[in-house]
Structure formats: structure tokens, C-alpha cells
Amino acid sequence: LPFFNKFKKKIVPLHYLVLVLRDEKAEAVIFEEIGGKVKIIGQKEEHFSNSIDETSSEEFVQTLDKAISHAESTLPENIQTQKTIFGVKENWTDNDQIKKEYLGKLKKASQELGLTPIGFLVISQSISHLLAKEEGAPVSAILAEVNKKTVTVTLLRAGKTIETKSSEIHESIPFTVDTILKHFNIPEILPSRIIIFNGKEDLSQEFIS
């Protein structure tokens, strides 16, 4: 009845910020949750002048601030995202904890930008979980994250990260991946499947060749 419409609770959307921190860039993604459904409503990436590990604290904060500001431009003026999830690289963690030197960096950025950290995820593990969900089984593969200057290679075995190594790109991306794999401390046979992450063009034929 129309009378009861007065008593209906207004569903207030919840907003979350995800900061994905990669070798060469940071990406801010704004999620909106309404009634259990989640969608992306804003995103922006900003590049560091050098790799993230060589970036100063000042540049780190400024880069995050730029990415967040652009991503939040789609939100109403009275809405700001504070609840933040960080996506970090494999080598930023140890025993499921963020290493002290990187934790301090994230704490400082959170304080200066008014963020409220609610958790973190490891990028390679997140990709592994997504693939397992899509394919219905844990994935065994070589994950190659391609950036402008570097490549990061991760060995996934039954959905778990076994080893990760990075290198600047030499000659070509497939050549660099092949060289990195030779330095893995894995005596067993490697998976035949290679998943290219963030490639700006179709690199599959180069790898096949």
C-alpha cells in the first residue's frame, strides 16, 4: 500500500577505494555497493617517474593523490571514499603480512590522504583466485605482468604463488620472460600455459614464435 512507502528504509550506497600498486604505476578504483551488488564507478591510473620501490615518499603520496582525485570525480560533492583496500606486489609481503618498510610507506600515505585501510590483497593471488573462479579449478600457469620498462613473472602452481622475479625488458618481452624463468629456483617442469597480464597489445604470437 502507498501508506507503507513512508516507512521504507532508504538504501544508502557504500563506497570503497582500491589502490592497486604496481611496479610503474598506481591505479585508483572506486567501487559502489548497493544492496549487495558492486560496480566500478570511477578509476584512474598515474605513473611513477621510476619504479615504485625507487619512488620517494613525497612522490608516492602525490601520485596516489592524483589518481584518487581523478577517480573520485564521478562521485557527488558530499561523498568521499575513505575505506581503502591496497593491492600490492608479491615482494611487498612476507608470511601474509606487509613488510615493515612498505607498511610504513602505506601508513604515511593513509595519514596524509585521510584514508582508512581495511585490508590488502596480493595482485598475483587475486588474479589466481579470479581465474580459479572462472575456470572452476585452481590454476597452474606462468603469469607475466608486462609494464613499459619491466616484466614480472610469477609461477602459479595449483593456485598458489611459488616464486616471483622481475627484470627490465631486454631485446623483447618473450626473451625477457624466458631469461627470468631460467633463474627460477624450481627443479620441476614448468607449466606450459603463460598468462599475459596488462599487455597493451596481443603478444601471444610473439610468445608462440
DOSEPA-624689 format. One record per residue: residue number from 1; y, z, x of N, C-alpha, C, CB in turn; residue in one letter. Coordinates in nm, 2 decimals, decimal comma, padded with zeros to 4 digits. Glycine has a CB too. Example, Ala and Ser with C-alpha at 12.3 -4.5 7.8 and 13.67 -1.06 7.14 Angstrom:
! residues 2
resi|n_c2|n_c3|n_c1|ca_c2|ca_c3|ca_c1|c_c2|c_c3|c_c1|cb_c2|cb_c3|cb_c1|resn
1|-00,57|00,78|01,32|-00,45|00,78|01,23|-00,33|00,78|01,32|-00,45|00,90|01,13|a
2|-00,22|00,71|01,28|-00,11|00,71|01,37|00,00|00,79|01,29|-00,06|00,57|01,41|s
! end
This chain:
! residues 209
resi|n_c2|n_c3|n_c1|ca_c2|ca_c3|ca_c1|c_c2|c_c3|c_c1|cb_c2|cb_c3|cb_c1|resn
1|-00,12|00,00|00,08|00,00|00,00|00,00|00,13|00,00|00,09|00,00|00,12|-00,09|l
2|00,23|-00,06|00,04|00,36|-00,06|00,12|00,41|00,07|00,16|00,46|-00,14|00,05|p
3|00,38|00,17|00,07|00,43|00,31|00,09|00,37|00,36|00,23|00,38|00,40|-00,02|f
4|00,25|00,33|00,26|00,19|00,38|00,38|00,23|00,32|00,51|00,04|00,37|00,37|f
5|00,30|00,21|00,50|00,36|00,14|00,62|00,46|00,23|00,69|00,43|00,01|00,58|n
6|00,52|00,32|00,61|00,62|00,41|00,68|00,55|00,51|00,78|00,69|00,49|00,57|k
7|00,42|00,53|00,76|00,35|00,63|00,84|00,27|00,57|00,95|00,26|00,71|00,75|f
8|00,28|00,43|00,96|00,21|00,37|01,07|00,27|00,40|01,20|00,20|00,21|01,04|k
9|00,19|00,43|01,30|00,25|00,46|01,43|00,28|00,32|01,50|00,15|00,54|01,52|k
10|00,40|00,32|01,56|00,44|00,20|01,64|00,36|00,20|01,77|00,59|00,20|01,66|k
11|00,30|00,09|01,80|00,22|00,08|01,93|00,32|00,05|02,04|00,11|-00,03|01,92|i
12|00,33|00,14|02,13|00,42|00,12|02,25|00,35|00,06|02,36|00,49|00,25|02,29|v
13|00,39|-00,06|02,41|00,32|-00,12|02,52|00,33|-00,04|02,65|00,37|-00,27|02,55|p
14|00,23|-00,04|02,73|00,23|00,02|02,86|00,24|-00,08|02,97|00,10|00,11|02,88|l
15|00,32|-00,05|03,07|00,34|-00,15|03,18|00,29|-00,09|03,31|00,49|-00,19|03,19|h
16|00,23|-00,17|03,39|00,18|-00,13|03,52|00,22|-00,24|03,63|00,02|-00,12|03,52|y
17|00,24|-00,19|03,75|00,27|-00,27|03,86|00,16|-00,27|03,96|00,41|-00,23|03,93|l
18|00,12|-00,39|04,00|00,02|-00,41|04,10|00,08|-00,48|04,22|-00,11|-00,49|04,05|v
19|00,07|-00,41|04,34|00,13|-00,47|04,46|00,01|-00,51|04,55|00,22|-00,37|04,53|l
20|-00,01|-00,64|04,56|-00,11|-00,70|04,65|-00,06|-00,73|04,78|-00,18|-00,83|04,58|v
21|-00,11|-00,65|04,88|-00,05|-00,66|05,02|-00,15|-00,74|05,11|-00,03|-00,52|05,08|l
22|-00,11|-00,86|05,15|-00,19|-00,95|05,23|-00,14|-00,96|05,37|-00,19|-01,09|05,16|r
23|-00,20|-01,03|05,45|-00,16|-01,05|05,59|-00,02|-01,09|05,61|-00,25|-01,15|05,66|d
24|00,02|-01,19|05,53|00,15|-01,26|05,55|00,25|-01,24|05,43|00,13|-01,40|05,57|e
25|00,20|-01,18|05,33|00,29|-01,17|05,21|00,25|-01,05|05,12|00,29|-01,30|05,13|k
26|00,35|-01,01|05,03|00,33|-00,91|04,93|00,35|-00,98|04,79|00,42|-00,79|04,95|a
27|00,26|-00,95|04,70|00,28|-01,01|04,56|00,29|-00,89|04,46|00,16|-01,10|04,53|e
28|00,39|-00,90|04,38|00,41|-00,80|04,27|00,36|-00,86|04,14|00,56|-00,75|04,26|a
29|00,28|-00,80|04,07|00,23|-00,84|03,94|00,25|-00,74|03,83|00,08|-00,88|03,95|v
30|00,32|-00,77|03,72|00,34|-00,68|03,61|00,24|-00,71|03,50|00,49|-00,70|03,56|i
31|00,17|-00,60|03,47|00,07|-00,61|03,36|00,12|-00,53|03,23|-00,07|-00,55|03,40|f
32|00,10|-00,59|03,12|00,14|-00,52|02,99|00,01|-00,49|02,92|00,24|-00,60|02,91|e
33|-00,01|-00,37|02,87|-00,13|-00,33|02,79|-00,08|-00,29|02,65|-00,20|-00,21|02,86|e
34|-00,14|-00,36|02,55|-00,11|-00,33|02,41|-00,24|-00,32|02,34|-00,02|-00,43|02,35|i
35|-00,27|-00,20|02,28|-00,40|-00,19|02,20|-00,52|-00,22|02,28|-00,39|-00,27|02,08|g
36|-00,52|-00,19|02,41|-00,64|-00,21|02,49|-00,65|-00,35|02,55|-00,76|-00,19|02,41|g
37|-00,56|-00,44|02,52|-00,55|-00,58|02,57|-00,45|-00,58|02,68|-00,53|-00,68|02,46|k
38|-00,49|-00,65|02,79|-00,40|-00,65|02,91|-00,36|-00,80|02,94|-00,46|-00,59|03,03|v
39|-00,24|-00,82|02,97|-00,19|-00,96|03,01|-00,09|-00,95|03,12|-00,14|-01,04|02,89|k
40|-00,08|-01,05|03,20|00,02|-01,06|03,30|00,15|-01,11|03,24|-00,02|-01,15|03,42|i
41|00,27|-01,04|03,26|00,39|-01,09|03,21|00,50|-01,12|03,32|00,45|-00,98|03,11|i
42|00,46|-01,10|03,44|00,56|-01,13|03,55|00,49|-01,12|03,68|00,68|-01,04|03,54|g
43|00,52|-01,20|03,77|00,47|-01,20|03,91|00,56|-01,27|04,01|00,33|-01,25|03,92|q
44|00,56|-01,22|04,13|00,64|-01,29|04,23|00,59|-01,25|04,37|00,79|-01,24|04,22|k
45|00,58|-01,34|04,46|00,54|-01,31|04,60|00,65|-01,33|04,70|00,42|-01,40|04,64|e
46|00,65|-01,25|04,80|00,75|-01,26|04,91|00,68|-01,25|05,04|00,86|-01,15|04,90|e
47|00,72|-01,34|05,14|00,65|-01,34|05,27|00,72|-01,25|05,37|00,65|-01,48|05,32|h
48|00,64|-01,19|05,46|00,69|-01,11|05,57|00,73|-01,21|05,68|00,59|-01,01|05,62|f
49|00,82|-01,17|05,77|00,86|-01,26|05,88|00,74|-01,27|05,98|00,99|-01,21|05,95|s
50|00,67|-01,16|06,00|00,55|-01,17|06,08|00,43|-01,11|05,99|00,56|-01,08|06,21|n
51|00,32|-01,08|06,05|00,21|-01,02|05,98|00,25|-00,88|05,92|00,08|-01,01|06,06|s
52|00,18|-00,84|05,82|00,22|-00,71|05,76|00,20|-00,60|05,85|00,13|-00,69|05,63|i
53|00,10|-00,61|05,95|00,08|-00,50|06,04|00,19|-00,49|06,15|-00,05|-00,52|06,11|d
54|00,26|-00,60|06,17|00,37|-00,60|06,27|00,51|-00,58|06,20|00,37|-00,73|06,34|e
55|00,51|-00,58|06,07|00,64|-00,56|06,00|00,69|-00,42|06,01|00,62|-00,60|05,85|t
56|00,82|-00,41|06,03|00,89|-00,28|06,03|00,89|-00,21|05,90|01,03|-00,29|06,09|s
57|00,91|-00,08|05,89|00,91|-00,01|05,76|01,02|-00,06|05,68|00,92|00,14|05,79|s
58|01,14|-00,09|05,74|01,25|-00,14|05,67|01,23|-00,27|05,60|01,38|-00,15|05,76|e
59|01,17|-00,36|05,68|01,14|-00,50|05,62|01,03|-00,48|05,51|01,10|-00,60|05,73|e
60|00,93|-00,40|05,54|00,82|-00,37|05,44|00,88|-00,33|05,31|00,73|-00,27|05,49|f
61|00,97|-00,24|05,31|01,03|-00,19|05,18|01,12|-00,30|05,12|01,12|-00,06|05,21|v
62|01,20|-00,37|05,20|01,28|-00,47|05,14|01,20|-00,58|05,08|01,37|-00,53|05,25|q
63|01,09|-00,62|05,14|01,01|-00,73|05,09|00,95|-00,69|04,96|00,90|-00,77|05,19|t
64|00,90|-00,56|04,95|00,84|-00,52|04,83|00,94|-00,51|04,72|00,78|-00,38|04,85|l
65|01,06|-00,46|04,75|01,17|-00,45|04,66|01,21|-00,59|04,60|01,30|-00,39|04,72|d
66|01,22|-00,69|04,68|01,25|-00,83|04,63|01,14|-00,88|04,54|01,26|-00,92|04,75|k
67|01,01|-00,86|04,57|00,90|-00,90|04,49|00,90|-00,83|04,36|00,77|-00,88|04,56|a
68|00,92|-00,70|04,36|00,92|-00,62|04,24|01,03|-00,66|04,15|00,93|-00,47|04,27|i
69|01,15|-00,68|04,20|01,27|-00,71|04,12|01,26|-00,84|04,05|01,40|-00,72|04,21|s
70|01,20|-00,94|04,12|01,18|-01,07|04,05|01,07|-01,06|03,95|01,14|-01,18|04,16|h
71|00,96|-00,99|03,97|00,86|-00,98|03,88|00,90|-00,90|03,75|00,74|-00,90|03,94|a
72|00,99|-00,80|03,77|01,04|-00,72|03,66|01,15|-00,79|03,57|01,09|-00,59|03,71|e
73|01,19|-00,91|03,62|01,30|-00,98|03,55|01,26|-01,02|03,41|01,34|-01,10|03,63|s
74|01,13|-01,02|03,38|01,08|-01,06|03,24|01,08|-00,94|03,15|00,94|-01,13|03,25|t
75|01,10|-00,82|03,20|01,09|-00,70|03,12|01,23|-00,68|03,05|01,06|-00,58|03,20|l
76|01,23|-00,61|02,93|01,35|-00,57|02,87|01,43|-00,48|02,96|01,33|-00,49|02,73|p
77|01,56|-00,47|02,94|01,65|-00,40|03,04|01,62|-00,25|03,05|01,79|-00,41|02,99|e
78|01,57|-00,19|02,94|01,54|-00,05|02,94|01,40|-00,01|02,99|01,56|00,01|02,81|n
79|01,33|-00,11|03,04|01,19|-00,09|03,08|01,18|-00,11|03,23|01,09|-00,18|03,00|i
80|01,12|-00,02|03,30|01,09|-00,03|03,44|00,94|00,01|03,47|01,18|00,05|03,53|q
81|00,88|-00,06|03,56|00,74|-00,02|03,60|00,74|00,08|03,71|00,66|-00,15|03,63|t
82|00,67|00,19|03,69|00,66|00,29|03,80|00,51|00,31|03,84|00,72|00,42|03,75|q
83|00,42|00,31|03,74|00,28|00,33|03,77|00,23|00,21|03,85|00,20|00,35|03,63|k
84|00,19|00,24|03,97|00,16|00,14|04,07|00,02|00,14|04,12|00,26|00,14|04,18|t
85|-00,05|00,03|04,13|-00,17|00,02|04,20|-00,15|-00,07|04,32|-00,29|-00,04|04,10|i
86|-00,20|-00,03|04,43|-00,19|-00,11|04,55|-00,32|-00,18|04,58|-00,15|-00,02|04,67|f
87|-00,30|-00,31|04,61|-00,42|-00,39|04,66|-00,40|-00,40|04,81|-00,42|-00,53|04,59|g
88|-00,50|-00,36|04,89|-00,48|-00,35|05,03|-00,60|-00,43|05,10|-00,48|-00,21|05,08|v
89|-00,57|-00,45|05,23|-00,67|-00,52|05,31|-00,79|-00,43|05,35|-00,61|-00,58|05,44|k
90|-00,90|-00,49|05,39|-01,02|-00,41|05,42|-00,99|-00,32|05,54|-01,13|-00,51|05,46|e
91|-00,92|-00,37|05,64|-00,90|-00,28|05,76|-00,79|-00,17|05,74|-00,85|-00,37|05,88|n
92|-00,73|-00,16|05,62|-00,64|-00,05|05,59|-00,72|00,07|05,54|-00,54|-00,10|05,49|w
93|-00,85|00,05|05,52|-00,92|00,17|05,46|-01,04|00,21|05,56|-00,98|00,13|05,33|t
94|-01,08|00,33|05,54|-01,20|00,38|05,61|-01,27|00,49|05,52|-01,15|00,45|05,75|d
95|-01,39|00,47|05,49|-01,47|00,56|05,40|-01,40|00,58|05,27|-01,49|00,70|05,47|n
96|-01,36|00,46|05,21|-01,30|00,46|05,08|-01,17|00,54|05,07|-01,39|00,52|04,98|d
97|-01,10|00,55|05,18|-00,97|00,62|05,19|-00,87|00,53|05,27|-00,98|00,76|05,25|q
98|-00,75|00,53|05,23|-00,65|00,45|05,31|-00,62|00,53|05,44|-00,52|00,43|05,23|i
99|-00,62|00,46|05,55|-00,60|00,52|05,68|-00,46|00,58|05,69|-00,61|00,42|05,79|k
100|-00,44|00,69|05,77|-00,32|00,77|05,77|-00,20|00,68|05,80|-00,33|00,88|05,87|k
101|-00,21|00,59|05,90|-00,09|00,52|05,94|-00,04|00,43|05,83|-00,12|00,43|06,06|e
102|-00,13|00,38|05,75|-00,09|00,29|05,63|-00,06|00,37|05,51|-00,21|00,19|05,60|y
103|-00,12|00,48|05,49|-00,09|00,57|05,38|00,06|00,62|05,39|-00,18|00,69|05,38|l
104|00,10|00,65|05,52|00,24|00,69|05,54|00,34|00,58|05,50|00,26|00,74|05,68|g
105|00,30|00,46|05,53|00,38|00,34|05,50|00,40|00,33|05,35|00,33|00,22|05,57|k
106|00,29|00,34|05,28|00,29|00,33|05,13|00,37|00,44|05,07|00,15|00,32|05,08|l
107|00,35|00,56|05,12|00,42|00,68|05,06|00,57|00,66|05,08|00,38|00,81|05,13|k
108|00,62|00,61|05,19|00,76|00,59|05,22|00,82|00,49|05,12|00,79|00,55|05,36|k
109|00,74|00,38|05,11|00,79|00,27|05,02|00,79|00,32|04,88|00,69|00,15|05,03|a
110|00,69|00,40|04,83|00,69|00,45|04,70|00,81|00,54|04,67|00,56|00,53|04,67|s
111|00,84|00,62|04,77|00,96|00,72|04,75|01,09|00,64|04,74|00,96|00,81|04,87|q
112|01,11|00,54|04,83|01,23|00,47|04,83|01,25|00,37|04,71|01,24|00,39|04,96|e
113|01,14|00,33|04,65|01,14|00,23|04,54|01,12|00,30|04,41|01,05|00,12|04,56|l
114|01,09|00,43|04,41|01,07|00,50|04,28|00,94|00,47|04,22|01,18|00,48|04,19|g
115|00,83|00,44|04,30|00,70|00,41|04,24|00,61|00,53|04,23|00,63|00,30|04,33|l
116|00,52|00,53|04,13|00,43|00,64|04,11|00,29|00,58|04,14|00,44|00,70|03,97|t
117|00,23|00,59|04,26|00,10|00,54|04,28|-00,01|00,61|04,20|00,06|00,55|04,43|p
118|-00,10|00,52|04,13|-00,20|00,58|04,05|-00,34|00,53|04,11|-00,19|00,54|03,91|i
119|-00,34|00,46|04,21|-00,47|00,42|04,27|-00,45|00,30|04,37|-00,57|00,38|04,16|g
120|-00,56|00,26|04,43|-00,56|00,14|04,52|-00,70|00,07|04,50|-00,53|00,18|04,66|f
121|-00,70|-00,06|04,54|-00,82|-00,13|04,55|-00,82|-00,22|04,67|-00,83|-00,22|04,42|l
122|-00,94|-00,25|04,72|-00,95|-00,34|04,84|-00,97|-00,48|04,79|-01,07|-00,29|04,93|v
123|-00,89|-00,57|04,84|-00,88|-00,71|04,78|-01,02|-00,78|04,78|-00,78|-00,79|04,86|i
124|-01,09|-00,77|04,90|-01,22|-00,84|04,91|-01,32|-00,78|04,81|-01,27|-00,83|05,05|s
125|-01,32|-00,65|04,79|-01,41|-00,59|04,70|-01,38|-00,62|04,55|-01,40|-00,43|04,71|q
126|-01,25|-00,64|04,53|-01,21|-00,68|04,39|-01,26|-00,82|04,36|-01,06|-00,67|04,38|s
127|-01,25|-00,91|04,46|-01,29|-01,05|04,44|-01,45|-01,04|04,42|-01,26|-01,13|04,56|i
128|-01,52|-00,96|04,49|-01,66|-00,95|04,48|-01,70|-00,90|04,34|-01,71|-00,85|04,59|s
129|-01,63|-00,80|04,29|-01,65|-00,75|04,16|-01,63|-00,85|04,05|-01,57|-00,62|04,13|h
130|-01,52|-00,93|04,07|-01,49|-01,03|03,97|-01,60|-01,14|03,97|-01,35|-01,10|04,00|l
131|-01,64|-01,18|04,08|-01,75|-01,28|04,09|-01,88|-01,23|04,03|-01,77|-01,33|04,24|l
132|-01,91|-01,10|04,06|-02,03|-01,05|04,00|-02,03|-01,04|03,85|-02,05|-00,90|04,06|a
133|-01,91|-01,01|03,80|-01,89|-01,01|03,65|-01,91|-01,15|03,59|-01,75|-00,95|03,61|k
134|-01,85|-01,25|03,66|-01,85|-01,38|03,61|-01,99|-01,44|03,62|-01,75|-01,47|03,68|e
135|-02,06|-01,41|03,73|-02,19|-01,47|03,75|-02,31|-01,39|03,71|-02,20|-01,50|03,90|e
136|-02,28|-01,26|03,68|-02,39|-01,17|03,63|-02,48|-01,11|03,73|-02,47|-01,25|03,54|g
137|-02,44|-01,12|03,86|-02,52|-01,06|03,97|-02,43|-01,04|04,09|-02,64|-01,16|04,00|a
138|-02,46|-00,94|04,18|-02,39|-00,92|04,30|-02,39|-01,05|04,39|-02,44|-00,80|04,38|p
139|-02,28|-01,07|04,45|-02,26|-01,19|04,53|-02,29|-01,17|04,68|-02,12|-01,25|04,51|v
140|-02,36|-01,27|04,74|-02,37|-01,27|04,89|-02,31|-01,40|04,93|-02,53|-01,27|04,93|s
141|-02,20|-01,39|05,01|-02,13|-01,51|05,05|-02,03|-01,47|05,16|-02,05|-01,56|04,93|a
142|-01,97|-01,58|05,22|-01,87|-01,56|05,32|-01,74|-01,59|05,25|-01,89|-01,66|05,44|i
143|-01,65|-01,49|05,25|-01,52|-01,51|05,19|-01,41|-01,54|05,29|-01,48|-01,38|05,11|l
144|-01,35|-01,65|05,28|-01,25|-01,70|05,37|-01,11|-01,69|05,30|-01,28|-01,84|05,43|a
145|-01,03|-01,60|05,35|-00,89|-01,59|05,29|-00,80|-01,67|05,38|-00,84|-01,44|05,28|e
146|-00,74|-01,78|05,33|-00,66|-01,87|05,41|-00,51|-01,84|05,39|-00,69|-02,01|05,37|v
147|-00,44|-01,81|05,49|-00,30|-01,80|05,49|-00,23|-01,91|05,57|-00,26|-01,66|05,55|n
148|-00,10|-01,90|05,58|-00,03|-02,01|05,66|-00,06|-02,01|05,80|00,12|-01,99|05,64|k
149|-00,07|-01,89|05,87|-00,10|-01,88|06,01|-00,23|-01,82|06,04|00,01|-01,80|06,07|k
150|-00,29|-01,75|05,95|-00,42|-01,68|05,98|-00,52|-01,70|05,88|-00,39|-01,53|05,99|t
151|-00,65|-01,67|05,92|-00,76|-01,67|05,83|-00,83|-01,54|05,85|-00,86|-01,79|05,87|v
152|-00,87|-01,48|05,73|-00,95|-01,35|05,73|-01,09|-01,39|05,67|-00,88|-01,24|05,66|t
153|-01,19|-01,35|05,74|-01,33|-01,38|05,70|-01,40|-01,25|05,67|-01,41|-01,47|05,80|v
154|-01,46|-01,24|05,55|-01,54|-01,13|05,51|-01,68|-01,17|05,47|-01,47|-01,06|05,39|t
155|-01,77|-01,09|05,52|-01,91|-01,11|05,48|-01,95|-01,02|05,37|-02,01|-01,09|05,61|l
156|-01,98|-01,08|05,26|-02,03|-01,01|05,14|-02,18|-01,02|05,13|-01,96|-01,06|05,01|l
157|-02,25|-00,90|05,12|-02,39|-00,90|05,11|-02,43|-00,82|04,99|-02,46|-00,85|05,24|r
158|-02,49|-00,88|04,88|-02,52|-00,81|04,76|-02,40|-00,74|04,70|-02,64|-00,72|04,78|a
159|-02,29|-00,80|04,71|-02,17|-00,74|04,65|-02,09|-00,64|04,74|-02,20|-00,68|04,53|g
160|-02,15|-00,61|04,85|-02,09|-00,51|04,94|-02,02|-00,58|05,07|-02,19|-00,41|04,99|k
161|-01,91|-00,53|05,11|-01,85|-00,58|05,23|-01,92|-00,53|05,35|-01,70|-00,54|05,23|t
162|-01,97|-00,62|05,43|-02,04|-00,58|05,55|-01,95|-00,58|05,68|-02,16|-00,68|05,58|i
163|-01,87|-00,68|05,69|-01,78|-00,69|05,81|-01,66|-00,79|05,78|-01,86|-00,75|05,93|e
164|-01,55|-00,76|05,84|-01,43|-00,84|05,82|-01,36|-00,86|05,95|-01,33|-00,78|05,72|t
165|-01,32|-00,99|05,98|-01,24|-01,02|06,10|-01,14|-01,12|06,07|-01,34|-01,07|06,21|k
166|-01,03|-01,12|06,14|-00,91|-01,21|06,12|-00,88|-01,28|06,25|-00,79|-01,14|06,07|s
167|-00,81|-01,39|06,24|-00,77|-01,47|06,36|-00,66|-01,57|06,32|-00,89|-01,55|06,42|s
168|-00,57|-01,60|06,42|-00,48|-01,71|06,39|-00,56|-01,84|06,38|-00,37|-01,72|06,51|e
169|-00,50|-01,94|06,31|-00,57|-02,06|06,29|-00,56|-02,15|06,42|-00,50|-02,14|06,17|i
170|-00,67|-02,19|06,47|-00,68|-02,28|06,58|-00,75|-02,41|06,55|-00,75|-02,21|06,70|h
171|-00,69|-02,52|06,58|-00,74|-02,66|06,55|-00,75|-02,69|06,40|-00,88|-02,67|06,61|e
172|-00,83|-02,61|06,33|-00,84|-02,63|06,19|-00,90|-02,51|06,12|-00,94|-02,76|06,15|s
173|-00,89|-02,50|05,99|-00,93|-02,38|05,92|-01,09|-02,37|05,93|-00,89|-02,38|05,77|i
174|-01,17|-02,47|05,91|-01,31|-02,46|05,92|-01,35|-02,42|06,07|-01,38|-02,59|05,88|p
175|-01,28|-02,48|06,17|-01,31|-02,44|06,31|-01,29|-02,30|06,33|-01,23|-02,53|06,40|f
176|-01,18|-02,25|06,28|-01,14|-02,10|06,29|-01,24|-02,01|06,23|-01,00|-02,08|06,24|t
177|-01,28|-02,05|06,11|-01,38|-01,97|06,03|-01,51|-01,97|06,11|-01,41|-02,02|05,89|v
178|-01,55|-02,08|06,16|-01,68|-02,09|06,24|-01,67|-02,00|06,37|-01,71|-02,24|06,28|d
179|-01,55|-02,01|06,43|-01,53|-01,93|06,55|-01,54|-01,78|06,52|-01,40|-01,96|06,62|t
180|-01,48|-01,74|06,41|-01,48|-01,59|06,37|-01,62|-01,55|06,34|-01,39|-01,57|06,25|i
181|-01,70|-01,63|06,27|-01,84|-01,59|06,24|-01,92|-01,57|06,36|-01,90|-01,70|06,15|l
182|-01,89|-01,64|06,47|-01,97|-01,62|06,60|-01,94|-01,49|06,66|-01,93|-01,73|06,70|k
183|-01,83|-01,42|06,62|-01,80|-01,29|06,67|-01,85|-01,18|06,58|-01,65|-01,28|06,70|h
184|-01,91|-01,21|06,47|-01,96|-01,11|06,38|-02,08|-01,04|06,44|-02,00|-01,17|06,24|f
185|-02,09|-00,91|06,42|-02,20|-00,83|06,48|-02,32|-00,82|06,39|-02,15|-00,69|06,52|n
186|-02,36|-00,94|06,34|-02,47|-00,94|06,24|-02,58|-01,02|06,30|-02,42|-01,00|06,10|i
187|-02,69|-00,96|06,32|-02,81|-01,04|06,38|-02,88|-01,12|06,27|-02,90|-00,94|06,44|p
188|-02,86|-01,09|06,15|-02,94|-01,16|06,04|-02,87|-01,29|06,01|-02,95|-01,07|05,91|e
189|-02,94|-01,37|05,93|-02,89|-01,50|05,89|-02,78|-01,48|05,79|-03,00|-01,59|05,82|i
190|-02,67|-01,56|05,81|-02,55|-01,55|05,72|-02,58|-01,63|05,59|-02,43|-01,61|05,79|l
191|-02,51|-01,59|05,48|-02,52|-01,66|05,36|-02,47|-01,81|05,37|-02,44|-01,59|05,24|p
192|-02,52|-01,90|05,30|-02,48|-02,04|05,31|-02,36|-02,07|05,23|-02,59|-02,13|05,27|s
193|-02,32|-01,98|05,14|-02,21|-02,00|05,05|-02,08|-01,95|05,11|-02,23|-01,93|04,91|r
194|-01,98|-02,04|05,11|-01,84|-02,00|05,16|-01,75|-02,01|05,04|-01,80|-02,09|05,28|i
195|-01,67|-01,90|05,01|-01,57|-01,90|04,91|-01,44|-01,90|04,97|-01,59|-01,77|04,81|i
196|-01,36|-02,00|04,94|-01,22|-02,01|05,00|-01,12|-01,95|04,91|-01,19|-02,16|05,03|i
197|-01,05|-01,85|04,96|-00,96|-01,77|04,88|-00,81|-01,81|04,92|-00,98|-01,62|04,89|f
198|-00,73|-01,85|04,82|-00,59|-01,87|04,84|-00,56|-02,00|04,92|-00,53|-01,76|04,92|n
199|-00,66|-02,09|04,92|-00,64|-02,22|04,99|-00,54|-02,30|04,90|-00,77|-02,30|05,01|g
200|-00,43|-02,36|04,96|-00,34|-02,43|04,88|-00,38|-02,58|04,85|-00,20|-02,44|04,95|k
201|-00,49|-02,62|04,91|-00,54|-02,75|04,89|-00,70|-02,74|04,89|-00,49|-02,85|04,99|e
202|-00,76|-02,85|04,85|-00,91|-02,85|04,84|-00,96|-02,86|04,99|-00,96|-02,96|04,75|d
203|-01,01|-02,75|05,04|-01,07|-02,75|05,18|-01,22|-02,77|05,18|-01,03|-02,62|05,25|l
204|-01,28|-02,79|05,06|-01,43|-02,79|05,06|-01,48|-02,91|05,14|-01,47|-02,80|04,91|s
205|-01,42|-03,02|05,13|-01,47|-03,14|05,21|-01,46|-03,12|05,36|-01,40|-03,27|05,17|q
206|-01,35|-03,05|05,40|-01,34|-03,02|05,55|-01,45|-02,93|05,59|-01,20|-02,95|05,57|e
207|-01,48|-02,83|05,51|-01,59|-02,74|05,55|-01,73|-02,81|05,55|-01,60|-02,62|05,45|f
208|-01,75|-02,90|05,45|-01,87|-02,97|05,45|-01,89|-03,06|05,57|-01,88|-03,06|05,32|i
209|-01,78|-03,12|05,61|-01,78|-03,21|05,73|-01,81|-03,13|05,85|-01,65|-03,29|05,74|s
! end
